Structures are given as structure tokens and as C-alpha cells.
Amino acid sequence: MAEVKESSFMQEEDKKPRIKVERKPGEPTPAFKGASWAALAIGLSAYLIGLFNASMELNEKGYYFAVLVFGLYAAVSLQKAVRDREEDIPVSGIYYGLSWLAVIIAILLMAIGLYNAGSIILSEKGFYGMAFVLSLFAAITIQKNIRDTQQAKYRA
């Protein structure tokens, strides 16, 4: 008897008109775009709130802030260079190599800074590292979403 009620409910549900957001082929879903922006907001706010509340010298805070900004820019630049090459858009070898080098340097600067930070306990070091990586990944994803959305508009 329960099966009959369940199937009749499903039939009633199917009769309701569904609102479907029209997306162009290749365009990311609104949920994916929202998740990307949320990840960036969470990563950045966690990192910056932790930095603001940290009991370190102002020059140390400036170092970690500069590494974050450098890393975000480098990650977005690398994503663009890799994507351009994939789509046969000319990218000079120097720019491509510098993009990779900048991301590697940003990650190394963060790792070396955290390794040598005597005033930060191990759990805080992990916190900063994870917030940094989350922010970089989210920035790459947002840049990809923006580019995919623009390309989908031009294709249609």
C-alpha cells in the first residue's frame, strides 16, 4: 500500500511545472559558480581574520598578506596561460614559464614562512596553509567560470 501512495506522489510531483534556468552549452551551473565564490570568500576571510587576530609583528602580517595577494594573482595568471595554450591562443613561452614559476614561488614562500615562524603554533600553521590553498583553488575556479560563461555567450 505504501508503494501506491509513493508512486501517486511522484506522479503529482511530475505534473508541477518546473522552472529551469536556461544555460548555454559549456556554461557552468549557478551552483558551481556560487560554490566557487563561497570557497573564495571562506578562504580569504578565514586567512585574513586569522592574520588580523594573530599576535605577530606588523611586518610579519604584511609578509603573509603579500604572499596571499601574490599567490592569488599568480594562480589566476597560470590558469589563463594554461587555458590559452589549450585553446590554441598564442602564449609566449616566457609568460607561460613565469606563470608557473610565480605559483611555485608563492607556495614556497608560504611554506618557508610558516616553517620558520616560531611565534605560530602548529595548528595555526595548518590553518594558514589550508586557507591559502583554498583561496588559490577558488580563484582559479572563479577565473575558469568567468571565462566559460563568456565563451558560452559568444557561442550562442
Secondary structure in CASP SS format (residue, H / E / C, confidence):
PFRMAT SS
TARGET T0000
AUTHOR 0000-0000-0000
METHOD secondary structure of the structure
MODEL  1
M C 1.00
A H 1.00
E H 1.00
V H 1.00
K H 1.00
E H 1.00
S H 1.00
S H 1.00
F H 1.00
M H 1.00
Q H 1.00
E H 1.00
E H 1.00
D H 1.00
K H 1.00
K C 1.00
P C 1.00
R C 1.00
I C 1.00
K C 1.00
V C 1.00
E C 1.00
R C 1.00
K C 1.00
P C 1.00
G C 1.00
E C 1.00
P C 1.00
T C 1.00
P H 1.00
A H 1.00
F H 1.00
K H 1.00
G H 1.00
A H 1.00
S H 1.00
W H 1.00
A H 1.00
A H 1.00
L H 1.00
A H 1.00
I H 1.00
G H 1.00
L H 1.00
S H 1.00
A H 1.00
Y H 1.00
L H 1.00
I H 1.00
G H 1.00
L H 1.00
F H 1.00
N H 1.00
A C 1.00
S C 1.00
M C 1.00
E C 1.00
L H 1.00
N H 1.00
E H 1.00
K H 1.00
G H 1.00
Y H 1.00
Y H 1.00
F H 1.00
A H 1.00
V H 1.00
L H 1.00
V H 1.00
F H 1.00
G H 1.00
L H 1.00
Y H 1.00
A H 1.00
A H 1.00
V H 1.00
S H 1.00
L H 1.00
Q H 1.00
K H 1.00
A H 1.00
V H 1.00
R H 1.00
D H 1.00
R H 1.00
E H 1.00
E C 1.00
D C 1.00
I C 1.00
P C 1.00
V C 1.00
S C 1.00
G H 1.00
I H 1.00
Y H 1.00
Y H 1.00
G H 1.00
L H 1.00
S H 1.00
W H 1.00
L H 1.00
A H 1.00
V H 1.00
I H 1.00
I H 1.00
A H 1.00
I H 1.00
L H 1.00
L H 1.00
M H 1.00
A H 1.00
I H 1.00
G H 1.00
L H 1.00
Y H 1.00
N H 1.00
A C 1.00
G C 1.00
S C 1.00
I C 1.00
I C 1.00
L H 1.00
S H 1.00
E H 1.00
K H 1.00
G H 1.00
F H 1.00
Y H 1.00
G H 1.00
M H 1.00
A H 1.00
F H 1.00
V H 1.00
L H 1.00
S H 1.00
L H 1.00
F H 1.00
A H 1.00
A H 1.00
I H 1.00
T H 1.00
I H 1.00
Q H 1.00
K H 1.00
N H 1.00
I H 1.00
R H 1.00
D H 1.00
T H 1.00
Q H 1.00
Q H 1.00
A H 1.00
K H 1.00
Y H 1.00
R H 1.00
A C 1.00
END
